[in-house]
Amino acid sequence: MADYAGLPFPPSWSMLRASSMGSRPPAAVTLAASLSLFPNSLAALHAVNVAIHFLVGLALFGLVRRMVFLLALGLKANRQATLLAFLSAALWAVLPLQTQVVT
């Protein structure tokens, strides 16, 4: 919460738009929703961020699996698609480009 030390807790939508969060709408929306649902709870904020990260990882797994399965019509396509999708989603989940998502 050090980045938001100057903002009242919980911050309003207009304050989030005026801060650095204004250039990142998904982050601003999830932060505002988390803070309005769980005011004064940093643990809940982290839990919501980790849950969103997990759900997006599952969506990536499903998307990659379906794309590989549709492109490779061989007999082993289902197993290969699942393996490639799992590896892709796992790599994305453990190596986030922006650590703010999960910290």
Legacy VTK file of the C-alpha trace (Angstrom):
# vtk DataFile Version 3.0
C-alpha trace
ASCII
DATASET POLYDATA
POINTS 103 float
0.000 0.000 0.000
3.031 2.274 -0.052
2.119 3.495 -3.576
-1.203 4.773 -2.285
-0.009 6.376 0.953
-1.355 9.784 -0.081
-4.830 8.519 -0.922
-7.608 8.219 1.645
-8.597 4.659 2.464
-10.586 3.474 0.538
-9.868 5.769 -2.400
-12.643 7.123 -4.594
-12.904 6.533 -8.352
-11.855 10.112 -9.126
-8.753 9.786 -6.948
-7.784 6.535 -8.656
-8.158 8.178 -12.072
-5.975 11.084 -10.961
-3.254 8.787 -9.598
-0.954 6.526 -11.607
-3.787 3.972 -11.676
-5.576 6.121 -14.266
-3.400 4.724 -17.019
-4.203 1.135 -16.000
-8.012 0.772 -15.943
-8.186 -2.973 -15.067
-5.870 -2.448 -12.104
-7.858 0.596 -10.985
-11.174 -1.264 -11.211
-9.955 -4.296 -9.258
-8.280 -2.093 -6.644
-11.388 0.044 -6.162
-13.663 -3.018 -6.025
-11.393 -4.811 -3.554
-11.095 -1.768 -1.328
-14.836 -1.111 -1.376
-15.654 -4.754 -0.543
-12.870 -5.240 2.011
-11.908 -1.854 3.479
-8.772 -1.770 5.640
-7.824 -5.340 4.738
-4.538 -5.712 2.934
-4.771 -9.517 3.120
-8.099 -9.463 1.271
-6.608 -7.195 -1.385
-3.806 -9.694 -1.963
-6.258 -12.614 -1.969
-8.421 -10.950 -4.628
-5.364 -10.217 -6.789
-4.086 -13.787 -6.512
-7.566 -15.153 -7.306
-7.812 -12.966 -10.413
-4.322 -14.063 -11.475
-5.318 -17.720 -11.000
-8.542 -17.329 -12.993
-6.734 -15.621 -15.864
-4.217 -18.498 -15.829
-7.080 -20.970 -16.163
-8.524 -18.949 -19.033
-5.120 -18.957 -20.750
-4.881 -22.728 -20.262
-8.281 -23.225 -21.883
-7.532 -20.872 -24.764
-4.146 -22.410 -25.610
-5.512 -25.965 -25.270
-8.403 -25.262 -27.627
-6.181 -23.491 -30.171
-3.585 -26.300 -30.230
-6.284 -28.961 -30.384
-7.991 -27.265 -33.323
-4.727 -26.764 -35.217
-3.297 -30.260 -34.631
-5.830 -32.859 -35.700
-3.644 -35.928 -35.042
-4.536 -38.814 -32.729
-2.330 -37.488 -29.906
-3.564 -33.921 -30.281
-5.571 -33.935 -27.044
-2.617 -34.972 -24.884
-0.195 -32.626 -26.640
-2.656 -29.751 -26.475
-3.154 -30.274 -22.753
0.579 -30.478 -22.079
1.399 -27.375 -24.117
-1.470 -25.455 -22.565
-0.399 -26.442 -19.064
3.209 -25.423 -19.694
2.160 -22.112 -21.244
-0.229 -21.239 -18.419
2.251 -22.341 -15.731
5.023 -20.252 -17.258
2.735 -17.237 -17.473
1.517 -17.738 -13.882
4.927 -17.983 -12.247
6.642 -15.290 -14.333
4.285 -12.300 -14.375
5.465 -9.339 -16.432
4.085 -6.898 -13.884
4.477 -8.113 -10.336
1.990 -5.536 -9.114
-0.718 -7.980 -10.183
0.186 -10.486 -7.476
1.942 -8.389 -4.837
LINES 1 104
103 0 1 2 3 4 5 6 7 8 9 10 11 12 13 14 15 16 17 18 19 20 21 22 23 24 25 26 27 28 29 30 31 32 33 34 35 36 37 38 39 40 41 42 43 44 45 46 47 48 49 50 51 52 53 54 55 56 57 58 59 60 61 62 63 64 65 66 67 68 69 70 71 72 73 74 75 76 77 78 79 80 81 82 83 84 85 86 87 88 89 90 91 92 93 94 95 96 97 98 99 100 101 102
